[in-house]
Amino acid sequence: MKKVALITGGSGTIGSSISTKLSSVYDIIVTYNKSKDKADNVLEGIGSGNNMILKVDLSSVDSIKSMFGEINKKYGRLDLLVNNASFTKESSVEDIEESVIDKVIELNLKSIFYCSREFLKFSNDGGDYNIINIGSNSVRTLNASNMIYIACKAAMESLTKSFAKEYGKLVRVNCVNPGLIKSNLSENFFKGRKEYVISQTPMKRLCEPADIADVVYNIVTNMKKREVSQ
């Protein structure tokens, strides 16, 4: 029997790549909120089998609890949680709306805590359990137009370390911080300065979604016998 992995936002640019990569060793649960077509496409790509998609509102604690209840009912286990779902909207400090701030905090921080808390209920039997949080290297490069998002990603790092310290004997907790990802979203970010931005990266190229998927795969397979909670 395969292990079971939950990838929040598993139909997005990074999430779909992680879902595909892990499908060889895990049964995959892909969450979505509005983009069911994208989630269906991911499921079609990896094969329906024992995989599934779940609609969830990650800004709602009740919806999160219901999601984990459905997972327990279908599988009776959950071995890996990838907190990948994310949201941001570029705005100046002067113009950002309160509703946007609330949504950024709900999806980039609060949902990480609530999903991780629910996941702990599956990980108390001494098995090989993992939480992987998808962060952002923007916490080091900084960007005023994404200030709240970056603050949440920085808090995610602290949350990762706190969970690892408190629950490291039950579950390995890690955070993966990508740089700029090659995507339609990043094209909008460049605004005519793509070559300059790329020139500032160590490898002189953008990060591919597959790069992130490879890191996640390596953590849960090749590093599973090590004490890696960070």
SVG drawing of the C-alpha trace seen along z (x, -y; Angstrom):
<svg xmlns="http://www.w3.org/2000/svg" viewBox="-17 -56 43 58">
<polyline fill="none" stroke="black" stroke-width="0.4" points="0.0,0.0 1.3,-3.4 1.8,-6.2 -0.6,-9.2 0.4,-12.8 -1.7,-15.9 -0.6,-18.8 -2.5,-22.0 -2.8,-24.1 -1.7,-21.0 -3.0,-22.2 -1.0,-25.4 2.4,-25.9 4.5,-24.5 1.9,-22.2 1.1,-20.3 4.8,-19.6 5.1,-18.3 2.0,-16.2 3.3,-14.7 6.8,-14.0 5.5,-12.4 2.8,-10.3 5.3,-7.4 5.6,-6.8 2.5,-8.3 -1.3,-8.3 -1.9,-12.0 -4.6,-14.4 -4.8,-17.7 -6.7,-20.5 -8.3,-23.4 -10.7,-26.2 -11.9,-27.6 -9.8,-25.9 -11.4,-22.5 -10.5,-22.2 -6.8,-22.5 -7.1,-20.0 -8.9,-17.6 -6.0,-18.0 -3.5,-17.1 -5.5,-14.1 -5.7,-13.0 -2.0,-13.4 -1.0,-11.3 -3.9,-8.8 -7.0,-8.6 -6.1,-5.3 -6.3,-5.9 -5.6,-9.6 -8.2,-12.3 -9.0,-16.0 -10.7,-17.9 -12.3,-21.3 -11.4,-23.3 -11.5,-26.8 -8.1,-27.2 -9.2,-30.4 -11.8,-28.4 -10.8,-26.3 -14.1,-24.3 -13.3,-23.6 -9.8,-22.4 -11.1,-20.1 -13.7,-18.7 -10.9,-18.0 -8.8,-16.0 -12.0,-14.1 -12.6,-13.1 -9.0,-12.0 -9.2,-9.9 -12.5,-8.4 -11.0,-7.4 -7.5,-6.4 -7.3,-6.1 -3.8,-7.5 -1.8,-10.6 2.0,-10.4 3.0,-13.7 1.6,-17.2 2.9,-19.8 1.7,-23.2 2.0,-24.7 -1.1,-26.9 -0.4,-30.6 -1.8,-33.9 -0.4,-37.4 -1.4,-40.6 1.1,-43.3 0.1,-46.7 1.8,-49.7 1.7,-50.2 -0.6,-53.2 -3.1,-51.4 -3.3,-47.8 -6.8,-46.9 -7.6,-45.3 -9.4,-42.4 -6.2,-41.7 -4.1,-41.7 -6.5,-39.4 -6.5,-36.9 -2.7,-36.9 -2.4,-36.2 -5.1,-33.5 -3.6,-31.6 0.1,-32.1 0.2,-31.6 -2.9,-30.7 -3.7,-27.8 -0.2,-26.4 -0.7,-26.3 -4.2,-24.7 -3.3,-22.1 -0.1,-21.2 -2.1,-20.8 -4.6,-18.5 -1.8,-16.5 -0.3,-15.7 -3.3,-13.6 -2.1,-11.1 1.5,-11.0 1.6,-9.5 2.5,-5.9 6.3,-6.2 6.0,-6.1 7.8,-8.2 5.8,-11.4 6.7,-14.7 5.5,-18.3 7.1,-20.4 6.2,-24.1 6.8,-25.9 8.2,-29.3 9.9,-32.0 13.4,-33.4 11.7,-36.8 12.2,-36.9 15.8,-37.6 15.5,-39.7 12.5,-41.8 10.0,-43.7 7.9,-46.6 4.9,-45.7 4.6,-42.3 5.4,-43.3 2.6,-41.3 3.2,-38.2 6.9,-38.4 6.2,-38.9 4.0,-35.8 6.7,-33.7 9.2,-34.8 6.7,-33.8 6.3,-30.4 10.0,-29.8 9.6,-30.4 6.5,-28.2 8.5,-25.4 11.3,-25.6 8.8,-25.7 6.9,-22.6 10.2,-20.8 11.4,-21.6 8.1,-20.6 7.1,-17.6 10.4,-16.4 10.1,-13.0 6.8,-12.5 7.3,-14.2 10.1,-15.8 9.3,-19.4 11.1,-21.3 10.7,-24.5 11.7,-24.9 12.3,-28.5 12.3,-28.9 13.6,-31.9 11.7,-33.4 9.9,-30.6 9.5,-30.5 5.8,-31.1 3.2,-33.5 3.2,-35.3 6.9,-35.9 6.7,-37.4 4.3,-40.0 6.8,-40.7 9.7,-41.4 8.2,-44.5 11.0,-44.7 13.9,-43.8 14.0,-40.1 17.6,-39.8 18.8,-41.9 16.9,-39.8 18.2,-36.6 21.8,-38.0 21.5,-38.5 20.8,-34.8 23.7,-32.4 23.0,-30.0 21.9,-32.8 18.5,-31.2 15.0,-31.1 13.9,-28.3 11.8,-25.7 8.7,-24.1 10.4,-20.8 13.4,-22.0 11.1,-22.5 9.5,-19.1 12.9,-17.5 13.9,-19.0 10.6,-17.9 11.0,-14.4 14.6,-14.2 13.5,-15.2 10.9,-12.5 12.8,-9.7 16.6,-10.0 16.8,-11.9 14.1,-9.9 16.6,-8.2 18.2,-11.5 17.3,-14.0 16.2,-16.8 13.8,-19.2 14.6,-22.7"/>
</svg>
